[in-house]
């Protein structure tokens, strides 16, 4: 009877309890209530980090009440209809008790539960009083149970009524200390490490991994809070997250269980994704990968933007079933969204979260609160100091922390750049320690997204060092991050020229495309595409022998994004005559023509048509006769006129004109009519 689906998506201190159905069988209701009580009693073995006494007292009360329920199940109740109301209410309340106990015993969210401890104790009080009211309506004198059991129920009722459930003294004391530390941070004063350690010890946070769990929890809460209209707790959550990040970076000398590659949770999700059909991630309306999946009342899921357009057009039915909707409420499908984000991450597909991303405090120019800004300023100086003058272990850990801090936050990047982190990180690129080199280049890649960082990297002589890692990085991940760093540097025209002139830069990118894993291939391909924005790099890419490698990717890769990127590069190369000649002379035209009819991605189709059109324009005499005979290609071009992007429709129309003109002028009676009759051709 309990909605298990909420178990993984429920926000902390949120209690989505569901009342039992009015028509439920009484014996089923009692059995479900007994199961629920057993589940609550199992919390006795858990550790409660806040509201310990209140949690234990609640469990004892329900444990006593369980005796009464067991007796009822074994006896014969003569007034089931009268009992059902009270039992249903108890079932509803006990669900909330379980949720509250779950929150009090979480292994993350401990500091949030601490600062909310007074509210939590009030929740315990309200729930216990609700139990009292529910027991008041139970007709104990009509129940077929022994006197002792009735007395036990009365005892539970009186205990629930009289219990104070006040906030606990130790919780209040430590919570006040946390607020005092935040005040000190707000004044730009770093607290003593011993004071911070005592606060964490109270919460049972004893190592880096447990501290990092708190950071991840708070980060998730900020994202959820940004989706609400009020956003009341964003600043406070941001301050607490900065506090926990400071503790993680300064108190723990060892990064234990660090998710350098993938955490266990991400690995589990990755295994799950491999068992799913990626088509399930596409919106049934647009057939594009969903960004913000929401579920409507029929149980079907759509992307929020597309289903909203459907409703705004006056439709009040389910697009998939045609069923008329009583309600047009949209329920966010958070579990599916998490899977889609992970799928996009693993397959190099851009995921722009229009709901949370634009409001995500970690990605905004500020830090979320004035206190968080002060904390990050202090922390940046601390980490750079350790990079410059710390022990070998401290330097490696600082590089890793900087890598984490720069991954998503614009403000963190700016603080670390101002603290002069870049020169120190560049020094680590020559390290013989694979982990240190990887963390340093990953941090530099993240920092290169910040405009000011690019100039500092170049002026500090970092370009040759980064290309050096691209060529001879100790790990493939380091070479992958080096390619990503060059991609961001290549966004500046001057630096595109500089990268292209380094003799081994483009060959190293080619080697990464040929031999690297998919993520490395992705980084190398987008970097090449960026470098091609400088005309001088065209001949360098052609001379490196990129064309056969790209065509091979079209047929050998299963990844949609790699195929799209390969077509984008080929289309750019084909814009120039020497690029067209290289592609045509390599005999790759049949492969490229066949690819169009097998593509699902609209962007890939657009690049493919652009490529074919450029080839026809630059070398029509050789290309057009081959294309005009390809019936599947003609069918694919005509389908683009209706379901392609505006640019794809325009290019497909131009290509159809060229092919049709050739067909009309052809005087060979042996040529089969590959094109439709002229009257059926609709040119856009």
N, C-alpha and C positions, 0 to 999 in steps of 0.2 A: 504493500500500500504506500510505501514511502517512495517518493520520486527519486530514484537513484541517479537519474541523469543530471541532477543538480549537484551531485557530489563533487564533480570536477570543475564546474564553472561557477559555483556559488562564491560570491564575494564574502570576505570575512565579516562577521557580525551582521550577516544577512540571513534571515530565517524563512526560506520558502516552503513552509510547512503546508501540507494539503489535507483538507478535511476528508475523512472517509465518505464514500458514496452513501446516500441515505438508504439505498436499497441493499446494502451489504448484509450478508448473512451474519447473525449475531455471533455464532461460533467462530466464523472467520475473523470477525472484528476482535474477539477476545484473543484468539491465537496470534493475530498480528500484533496486538498490544503486548502480549507476553514476549514475543520475539523482540519487539522494540525495547522492552525493559531489560531483557538479557543483554542486548547490545549496549545499553547504557551502563549496565553493571560491569561490563568488560572494561570500561574506562578506569576501573580501580587500579589496573596494572600500569596505567600510563603516568607520565610525569607531567604535572601541571606547573607552569612557570609563573603564573599569576593567578590570583583568586583561588589559591589552593584549598583553603578551608571551605569556601562556598561550594566549590566543585565536589569535594568529598562529602559534604553534608547533603548535597542534592542526590548524589549517588546512593547514600545510605537510606534516604527517604524512599526512593524508588525501589531499592532492594527490599525494603520492608513491604511495600505495596505489592511486590511481585508474589509474595506468599498468598495474598488475597486473590490475585488473579488465577493462580494455579488451583486454588480451592474452588473458584467459580467454574473453571474449565472441567473439573472433575465432578462437580455437583449438578443439580437440576434447578435452573432458574425459572421461576414461574412468571416473571414479569420482564421478559426480554425487551419489550417495546419501551418500557419505562427506563430500563437500564441503558438502552442503546444510546440515548442522548448524552448521558454522562460519560459513557465509555468513548464515544466519538470525540467528545471534547478533550478527554484525557489523552487520546491518541494524538490529537492535534498539538497539545501542549508538550507531550513527551518528545515529539519530533523536534520541537524548538530546543528542548533541553539537550538533546543529542547534538544538535548543531552548535550550541553554546559550549558544550564540553569539548567538542572537536576543535573549536577555535582556541580554547584555553590550553589545549595540549598539542597544538601544532608545533612542528619543528622549525617553522619559519613564522614570521609575523609576531615574534615574541615582544619586540620593543613596542609595536603598535598596540598589542594587547595590554602592555604595561601602562602606557600613557592613557589608555581607554579603560583602565581598571575600575574606576568609579562607575562608569557607564555599565560595565560588565556586571558589577555587583548589583546594580539596580535591575539589570535584566534577570539575574537569578532571583531577586526578591519578587519581581512581577510574575515570573513563571511559577514560583512556589505559591504565591497568593492565588494564582489562577487554578492551581491544583486544588487548593482549599475550596474554592467556589465550585469546582466540578464535583468534588466529593460531597459537598453539602446537598447536592440534588440526588445523590444515590440513595435509594430507599433501603437502607441497611436492614431495617426490621422485616423486610419482605424477602430477603435473600436466603437461599438455602445453604447457609454456611454456619459453622460453629460459632459460639459466643467469643472464643479467643480470637478468631479471625476478624470478627466485627470490631472487637476492641483494638486490634492492630490497625485497622483502617482508621478508627477514630484517633488513635495515637498519631498516625501519619498526618491526618488532617490538622490536629492541634500543633504538631511540630512545624508543619509548613506555615501555619498561621502565626506562630509566635517567633519563629526564627528571624533574626535581624538581617542577616546577609549584608552587613556593612562592608564598605571597602576595607581591605586589610591594611594594617599599619605599615608593614614593610613595603607593600606595593606603593602606598602613598609617599613614603620616604624616598624610595629609589626613583619614582616618577618625578618628584620635585628636583632631585639631583640631575636628572636628564635635562629638565627645563633650564636649570642653572648653567649646565654645560653649553646648551644652545645659546644662552644669553652671552656667555663668554666668547663663543665663536662669533656671534653677531658683532662684538666689539673688537674683533680681530685678534683675540687672545687664544692661543693654543692651550688647552687644559693639560694637566699632568697625566702622563700615561698610567700611573698607578690609580688615579681616580677613574679613568675610563675602564681599566681592567676590572675594577671592583663592580662597576655597573654591569659589565658583560657577564661576570661570574654569577651575579644574582639571577641572570636570565639563562644560565647554563650554556653560554656561548664561549667555547674554550679553544676554538681553532679557526683558521682562515675559512675553511669550507662552511662552517656554521654561520660565520659572519657574512659570508657571501650570499648565503640563502636569504638572510634578512634583507640584503641589498636588492636581490632579485624580486623578493616579495613586494618591497616598497615601490620598486620600479613598475611592477605590474599594477599596483593599486593606483599609482599616479596616472597610468594610462587609462584605467577604468574610470577614475574620477574625472578625467578630462572629457569623457563622453557624456557626463551628466551636465545638466543645465547650470547647477549652482557652483560646482567646482570649489566647494567650501574648504576641503581639506588639502588642496593641492600644495599650497605653500608650506603647511606644516609637514606633510609627507615628504616634500622636497628637502626640508631641513633635516628631518630624521634620516633620509637616505644619505645625505651628505655626511651626517654624523657617523653612520655605520660604514661608509666608504673610508672615512678618515681612520676609524678604528681598524678596519681590515688592512689598510696600507701601513699603519704605524705600529700596531701592537703584535702582529704575528710575523715572525721571521721566516716561516716556511709556508709555501703555497701548497697545502696538502689537498689532494684530490682536485687539482686545478683543471678546469675544463679547457685545456689548451687546444684540443681538437674538438671533441664533442662530449657533452655530459651524457651520463647514462640515460637521462630523460629524453634527450635529443636522439640518442641512438635508438631507443624504443620507438620513438615517433618515426624515425627513418625506416625501421623494419616494418612498421605498420603501413607507411606510404608505399613501400614496394609491393604490398599485398593489395593495394587499391588500384582502381582504374582512374587514371588522371582525368578522364572525361567527366568523372563525378565532380571535379572541381570547377566545371564550366557552368555558367548560368544557362538554363534552358531557353532563355529569351534571346540573349546575344551570342551565345556559344563561346564567349570569352571567359578566361579564368576569373572567378569571382574575387573581388577585393573586399567587400563587406557582405558576406553571406547572411541572409536573414530568412527565417522560416515563417510562412503564413499559416493560417488556421487549418488548411488541408494537410499540413505536414510536409509540403514541398518547399524546397529552398531555392532562392533566387538571389542575385546580386541586388543590393539595396537600391542603387540608382535605377536599374532597369525595371524593377517591380514598381517603384514609385512613379516612373514615367507611365507605366501601364495603368496604374490607378488614376493618375492625373488626366489621362486620356478618356476617362469616363468608364473604364472597365472595372467591374466589381466581381470578377470571376477569377478562378485559378487558371493561369495561362496553360497549364499542362493538362488539367482534367476538365476544364470548362465549368466546374462546380461553382455555383454562386456563393459568395462569401458573406457570412453574417457580420464578420468583423474584418477590418483591414489592418489590424494591429500587426506589427512586425517584431519578431523575437530574434535578437542576434544569435547566430549559431557560432558561438565562440570556439567550440571544439573543432568544427570544420575550418574556421578561419586560421586556427593554429596549424592545422595540417597543411593548409594551402600555403601559408607563409614558409613553413619548413620545406615543402615541395619546391617552391620558387627559389628558396635559398640554395637547395641542393642542385637545382638544375639551371642556376644562373639566370633566372627570369626576374625581371624587375617587378617588385611588389610595392606599389605606392598606396599606402594605407590612408585613404581619403578621410576616414573617420577619426582614427586616433593619431595618425602621423602628423597632421597639420597642427594638432593641439598637444602633441606629446612634449612634455616639459623637458625631457632629456634631449630632444632634437631642436629645441628653440634656442635663439641667441642667448637668452639668459639662463640662469641656473635654477629658476623656479621660485627662489626666495632670496632675500638679502643675506640671510644666514648661510644658505648654501653657497652663495658667491664668495663669502668670506672664507668658508671652509675650503673651497676648492683653491682659492688663492694661496692659503697657508699650505695646503697639501702639495700643490705644484712645486713650491719652493722646496719643500721637504724631499720630494721624490727626485728632483733635479740635483739637489745636494747629495743624495745617496748615489746617484749615477756618477757624479764627478769624484766623490771622495769616500765612498763607502767601501766595504769589503766586497770581494767577488760575489758572495751570496747576496748581499744587499743590492749590488748593482743589477744582478740578474732579476731579482724580485721587482725592483723598481721599474725595469724595462717592461716586465710583464704587466705590472699595475698600470703603467702609462698606456700600454696596448689596450687594456680593458677600458680605461677612462676615455680614450679618444675614439672608441668605436662608434658611439652614437651621439655624443654631446658636442655641439658646436662651442658651447661655453668652455667646456673642459679643454678643447683644443686651443682655444685662444689663451687660456691661462697658462698652459704648458709651453706654448710658443713664447709668451711674454717672459716666462721663467727661464728661457734659453735652453729648452730641452733638445732641440734639433741637433746642434753640434755634438752633444754627448751621445745621442742615439747613432749618429753617423759613425762615431768611433767604434761602435759595436759591430758594424757591418763586416769588419775584418776579423772578428772574433773566431777562435777555433772551436768555440762552444756552439753546437748546432742550435740549442734552445735559445741562447742569448742572441744569436744572429737572427733567428726567426722572429723573436719578440720585437727586436729593434726595427726590422724592416716592416713588420706588420704595424707597429706604432707609427712609423714614418708614412706608410701608406694612408693610415687614418688622418694623420696631420696634413698630408698633401691635399686633402679636401678643403682645407682652410686657406683662403687666398694668400695671406701673408706668408704662409709656410713655404710656398713654392719658391719665392725669391730667396728666402733664407737658405733653403737646400742648395740652390744653384750657387749662390755666393759663397757658401761654405765648402764648395768643391764636392758636393754630394752626388752629382750626376754620374761621374765615373765610378764611384763606389756602388751606386745602385745598379748600374749596368754590370759591374763586377759580380754582384750577387745574382743577377739575372743569368749570367753565364756559368758561374761556379758556386752557386749557393750550396751549403752543406745539406740542405733538405729541399725537396721539391716544393714544399710549402713556402720556403723562403724565396725561391725563384718565382713562384706564383705571385707572392706579395710584391716582389720587385717589379713585375710586369704591371700590377695594379698601380703602383706608385708612378711609373712612367706614364700610364694612362692619364692620371690627374695632372701631371706636369705638362703633358702634351696638349692640354686645354689652352695653353699660352702659345701663340704663334712663334715667338722667338725661341721657346724651348723645344717646339716641334722640330725646328731647323737644327738645333744643337743635338738633339737625340739622333736624328737621321744621319748626321755627320760622324757619329761615333761608329767606327768600322764594324764592330761586332754586335751592335744593338739589334738591328733587324734580323740578322742570322740567328741570334739567340732567341728572339721571339718566335722565329720559324721552328726552331728546335723544340720549343715548348709546345707549340701547336702539334707537332708531329709525335712527340714522345710523352708529353705530360698528361696528367689526369684531366678530367673534364673541366674542373674549376680553373686549372692552369691554362687550358686551351681557351676558355672563355676570356680570361684576363689578357692573354696574348692577342686574341683576335680583336677585342675592342681597342687595344692599344694601337695595333696596326691601322685600324679604321681611323683613329684619331690622327695618327701620323700622316695619313693620306690627305688630310686637309691642307698639307703643305705640298705644292706641286712637285718640288724637287724630290720628294720621297717616293713618287710613283715608280720611277725607273729603278730605284733601289729595291723596292718590293718585288718588281718583276725580275730583276737580276738575281735576287735571292732564291728564285724558283718557287714562289708562293702559289702560283696558279694551279699546278697539278695537285698540290697538297690541299688546297681549298676545294677543288672538284672532288677529290677523294672523300673529303668530309661530308659532302652532299649525299654520298651513297652509303658511307660506312657509319655515320653517327646516327644515333636514335634520339638525340637531344634537339628539340625544336629550336632552342636559342642558338646553338652552335651552327645549325643549318642557316638560320636567319642571318647571323653575323657573317658567315662565309659568303652568302649571296650579296650582302651589303658591300663587302670588300670587292668582290668580283664586279658588281655593278659600277662601283667607283672607278676601278681600273679600266673598265670597258669604255668609260667616257672619253678616254684618250685613244688615239689611233693605235699607238704601240701596244696598249693594253688589249685592244680588240684583236690585233694580229697575234699576240701571244696566246690568247684564249682559243681563237679559231685554229691556229696552226697546231695546237696541241691535240686537236681532234676531240675536244670536250663538248662540242655543241649538242650532240645527241643526248648526252647525259643531262645537260642543263635543261634541254627541252622536255625531257621526261620528268624532271623533278617537279615542274609546275603543277602537273595533274595530281601529284601525290601529296602536295602540301596542305596542311590544315590551318596554319598560322596566317592571318591576313597580312601581317608585316612581311613575312617571308615571301608571300605571293607578290606583293608590291615590288620588293627588291628583284625578284626573278623576272618580272615583266620589264622592269627598268633595264636589267641586264640584257635581255633579248632585244629590246628596242634599241639600246646603244649599239649592239653588235650589228643590227640591221642598218642603222644609220651610217656606221663607219665602214662596214664591209658588206653592203647589201648584195653584191653580185655573188658572193660565196654563201652567205648565210640564208637569204630569203628562199632560194630554191629548196634548201633542206627543210626549212620550217614549214613551208606551204604544204609539204607532203605529210606532215605529222598531224594526223586526225585527232589524237587525244589532246595535243596542244591547242588545236583550234577550239575544241569543246571547252577546254579550261579557260581560254581567253573570253569566250562568250559568256561563260558563267560569271566571270569577274565583272562583266558589265552590270550585273544585277546585285551581286553580293560582295563586291570588293570595296575597298576604301575609295574615297573620291579620287585620290592620286592614282590608285591602281586602275580605276575605271577609265581615267583619262589616258593613261599609258596603254592600257589594253586596246582602247579605241584607236589610238594612233598606230599600234602594231597591226591591228586588223586591217586598217586602211592600206598599209604597205603591202601586206600579204594579198589583199584583194586586188590591188592595182597590178601586182605581178601576175596574179592568176588571169586577169582580164587581158593582159598583154601577151600572155604565153600563146604561142602559135603551135605548140606541139600537140598533135592529135592523140599522142600516146599518154598524155598526162591525164590521170583520173581527176575528176573535179573534187578537190580536197576541201573547197570552201562552199558554204551554202549559196544558193542563188542570191543575186544582188537584192531582190525585193525583200528578202528576209534578213538582210543585214541592217541592224540599227546602230548607227555610229553615234556615239555621245559627243 
